[in-house]
Amino acid sequence: AQSVTQLDSHVSVSEGTPVLLRCNYSSSYSPSLFWYVQHPNKGLQLLLKYTSAATLVKGINGFEAEFKKSETSFHLTKPSAHMSDAAEYFCVVSDTGGFKTIFGAGTRLFVKA
Amino acid sequence: NAGVTQTPKFQVLKTGQSMTLQCAQDMNHNSMYWYRQDPGMGLRLIYYSASEGTTDKGEVPNGYNVSRLNKREFSLRLESAAPSQTSVYFCASSTGGDTGELFFGEGSRLTVL
């Protein structure tokens, strides 16, 4: 069975400082892993995805994530936060069939000026 | 390029009333999905349609029905709305398969009194 745990419900950083949003997963298969971002009153937008190629995945807006199989983690990072990064972020795991997609509960990122 | 379009964006119902949420995509995607989003619970899959002519239950199908009208359109129906169905509903589409990115609509906020 698949599951995904986002370890922090809220993260607060100052503008210009690094961002770390943590995600652990469980999957019986070789998973596909995604990070999506949701700005207020908007739909979700793909930030990046891991699909068994390079373990360090680069996404849009300077975000990246590293797949660590030994730690079953897929943490999202950004070197320097911007005010526009304030949003909710979802870690997602999908099995090889693509239809058993499990969303984490989300991490709300606050960015202080 | 509209992507995924949902209607209506807002709806207030009384308990026992029925309604249909409409969704259309213009990306020629095979697969379509309906999710609900509740605070602290991420997104949960209600129903999905892997391809035109097929539909399957997701994690939380009770109280809902769906119709895949054609390749573009996938509707979600609440036959007898209940307060527990107060939520934000998202339609999504994908090409299908194990690495498919989900493309989301902007959501429909439903309140059942």
Boltz contact constraints between the chains, C-beta under 6 A:
constraints:
  - contact:
      token1: [A, 32]
      token2: [B, 98]
      max_distance: 6.0
  - contact:
      token1: [A, 32]
      token2: [B, 99]
      max_distance: 6.0
  - contact:
      token1: [A, 42]
      token2: [B, 106]
      max_distance: 6.0
  - contact:
      token1: [A, 43]
      token2: [B, 104]
      max_distance: 6.0
  - contact:
      token1: [A, 43]
      token2: [B, 105]
      max_distance: 6.0
  - contact:
      token1: [A, 43]
      token2: [B, 106]
      max_distance: 6.0
  - contact:
      token1: [A, 43]
      token2: [B, 107]
      max_distance: 6.0
  - contact:
      token1: [A, 44]
      token2: [B, 104]
      max_distance: 6.0
  - contact:
      token1: [A, 46]
      token2: [B, 101]
      max_distance: 6.0
  - contact:
      token1: [A, 51]
      token2: [B, 99]
      max_distance: 6.0
  - contact:
      token1: [A, 96]
      token2: [B, 98]
      max_distance: 6.0
  - contact:
      token1: [A, 98]
      token2: [B, 97]
      max_distance: 6.0
  - contact:
      token1: [A, 98]
      token2: [B, 98]
      max_distance: 6.0
  - contact:
      token1: [A, 98]
      token2: [B, 100]
      max_distance: 6.0
  - contact:
      token1: [A, 99]
      token2: [B, 48]
      max_distance: 6.0
  - contact:
      token1: [A, 103]
      token2: [B, 42]
      max_distance: 6.0
  - contact:
      token1: [A, 103]
      token2: [B, 43]
      max_distance: 6.0
  - contact:
      token1: [A, 104]
      token2: [B, 42]
      max_distance: 6.0
  - contact:
      token1: [A, 105]
      token2: [B, 40]
      max_distance: 6.0
  - contact:
      token1: [A, 105]
      token2: [B, 42]
      max_distance: 6.0
  - contact:
      token1: [A, 106]
      token2: [B, 42]
      max_distance: 6.0
